[in-house]
């Protein structure tokens, strides 16, 4: 059954104190069990201005394997990357048109104040002028997050439902975005996929396998990883402070069938396949000490009064070597 529970003790994370009683939840379908941090403007675990606040998955278990978890050293509720799970970031709406002191919008966060600056600071923090309203609904095997923002130009109703399919080791993340403003909502969103698979160090035991013959325009730290045919593999174990970045990754076509990749940990036997019902608009891959992050982008466009939807599907399995 669904469990809602507060933290009754203060947890220390590398010298930082977690917020007291951040709202949390658990869901299960008997095969999978997932834990969440829930959005809350006052006491939420994550209150940064980079990622959508909904769908922060702190743990997901399947057959004794763990797929998500803490990967960063320093915690702060407004730190841009103090976050876990298959979290998403939307590109800002109205930033270029906003005057200094005016507002722009990030979906899943709210209306943000634009300071005097030369350009948008993706990894920075912006003052939140209007956090909108969150409505959260629960069932035993799913949790639904609805974010409502009343904004003249870019108002919206955004719903994300994370559901575990009955009798299957499958998680779906279903999205709908209803444009309630006066301007077209046109943006891109990507899923960062912070996979921490059984908390092992990223290295030769890991594979990331794509549905297409990938090419990487640039690879940061070529001594650590390589892209060949359909696969990204690792030449040695990543050490603390090192990262791998392939950007952009190309080779995919215009159909949703190429939004299809697998992450496998051959050291422990954990695997996951990720697909979607929308085509890729761009693709990046990032990895660090314990994290594997294919970052697939999709393009969103919704005229005033219209709705845009998309769904991700995660199928968990054990690797059979």
QUILINNOR-V372409 format. One record per pair of residues at least 24 apart in sequence whose C-alpha atoms are under 6 Angstrom apart, sorted by the first residue. I is the first residue (numbers start at 1). GAP is how many residues later the second one is. D is the distance in Angstrom with one decimal. If there is no record, write none. Layout:
BEGIN
((I;GAP;D) (I;GAP;D))
END
This chain:
BEGIN
((1;139;5.0) (2;24;5.5) (2;25;5.2) (2;138;4.8) (14;60;5.8) (16;59;5.8) (27;113;5.6) (27;114;5.0) (28;113;4.9) (29;112;5.4) (29;135;5.9) (29;137;5.9) (31;138;5.8) (32;29;5.7) (32;30;5.2) (33;27;5.6) (33;28;5.3) (34;25;5.6) (34;26;4.3) (35;24;5.2) (45;32;5.8) (46;31;4.7) (47;30;5.3) (47;31;4.9) (48;30;3.9) (48;31;5.8) (48;32;5.5) (49;76;5.6) (50;30;5.6) (51;37;5.6) (51;38;4.6) (52;36;5.6) (52;37;5.7) (52;56;4.3) (52;57;5.7) (53;55;5.8) (56;28;5.8) (56;29;5.5) (57;27;5.9) (57;28;4.6) (58;26;5.7) (65;133;5.9) (66;131;5.8) (66;132;4.9) (67;128;5.8) (67;129;5.4) (67;130;4.4) (68;127;5.3) (68;128;4.8) (69;127;5.9) (80;43;5.8) (85;108;6.0) (85;109;5.1) (86;105;5.9) (86;106;5.8) (86;107;4.1) (86;108;5.9) (87;104;5.7) (87;105;5.7) (88;102;5.5) (88;103;4.4) (88;104;5.9) (89;100;5.6) (89;101;5.7) (90;98;5.9) (90;99;4.4) (91;96;5.8) (91;97;5.7) (152;29;5.4) (153;28;4.7) (153;29;4.8) (153;30;5.2) (154;27;4.6) (155;25;4.8) (155;26;4.3) (156;24;4.6) (169;147;5.5) (170;144;5.6) (170;145;4.5) (171;142;5.9) (171;143;5.1) (172;140;5.6) (172;141;4.5) (173;138;5.6) (173;139;5.1) (174;137;4.4) (175;134;5.4) (175;135;5.3) (176;132;5.7) (176;133;4.3) (177;130;5.4) (177;131;5.2) (178;128;5.9) (178;129;4.2) (179;125;5.2) (179;126;5.2) (179;127;5.6) (180;125;5.7) (181;123;5.9) (182;122;5.7) (184;118;5.9) (184;119;4.6) (184;120;5.7) (185;116;5.6) (185;117;5.2) (186;114;5.5) (186;115;4.3) (187;113;5.3) (188;110;5.7) (188;111;4.5) (188;112;5.7) (189;108;5.5) (189;109;5.7) (190;106;5.4) (190;107;4.1) (191;104;5.5) (191;105;5.9) (192;101;6.0) (192;103;4.8) (193;100;5.1) (194;97;6.0) (194;99;5.3) (195;96;5.4) (195;97;5.2) (196;94;5.7) (196;95;5.0) (200;90;6.0) (201;88;5.6) (201;89;4.8) (202;35;5.7) (202;36;5.7) (202;87;5.7) (202;88;5.2) (203;31;5.2) (203;33;5.3) (203;34;4.0) (204;30;4.8) (204;31;5.9) (204;32;5.7) (205;60;5.8) (205;61;5.0) (205;62;5.3) (206;58;5.6) (206;59;4.7) (206;60;6.0) (207;26;5.2) (207;56;5.9) (207;57;5.2) (208;24;5.1) (208;54;5.6) (208;55;4.6) (209;52;5.4) (209;53;5.0) (210;51;4.3) (211;47;5.6) (211;49;5.5) (211;50;6.0) (212;40;5.9) (213;38;5.9) (214;36;5.7) (214;37;4.8) (215;34;5.6) (215;35;5.1) (215;36;5.9) (216;30;5.8) (216;32;6.0) (216;33;4.6) (217;31;5.8) (218;28;5.8) (218;29;5.7) (219;26;5.7) (219;27;4.6) (220;24;5.6) (220;25;5.1) (238;51;5.3) (239;50;5.8) (240;49;5.6) (243;44;5.6) (243;45;4.5) (244;42;5.5) (244;43;5.1) (245;40;5.7) (245;41;4.6) (246;38;5.9) (246;39;5.1) (247;37;4.9) (248;35;5.9) (248;36;5.2) (249;34;5.3) (249;35;5.5) (254;25;5.9) (255;24;5.0) (269;49;5.2) (269;50;4.6) (270;48;5.0) (270;49;5.9) (271;45;5.9) (271;46;5.1) (271;47;5.4) (271;48;5.8) (272;43;5.5) (272;44;4.4) (272;45;5.9) (273;41;5.7) (273;42;5.1) (274;39;5.6) (274;40;4.7) (275;37;5.8) (275;38;5.2) (276;35;5.6) (276;36;4.4) (276;37;6.0) (277;34;5.9))
END
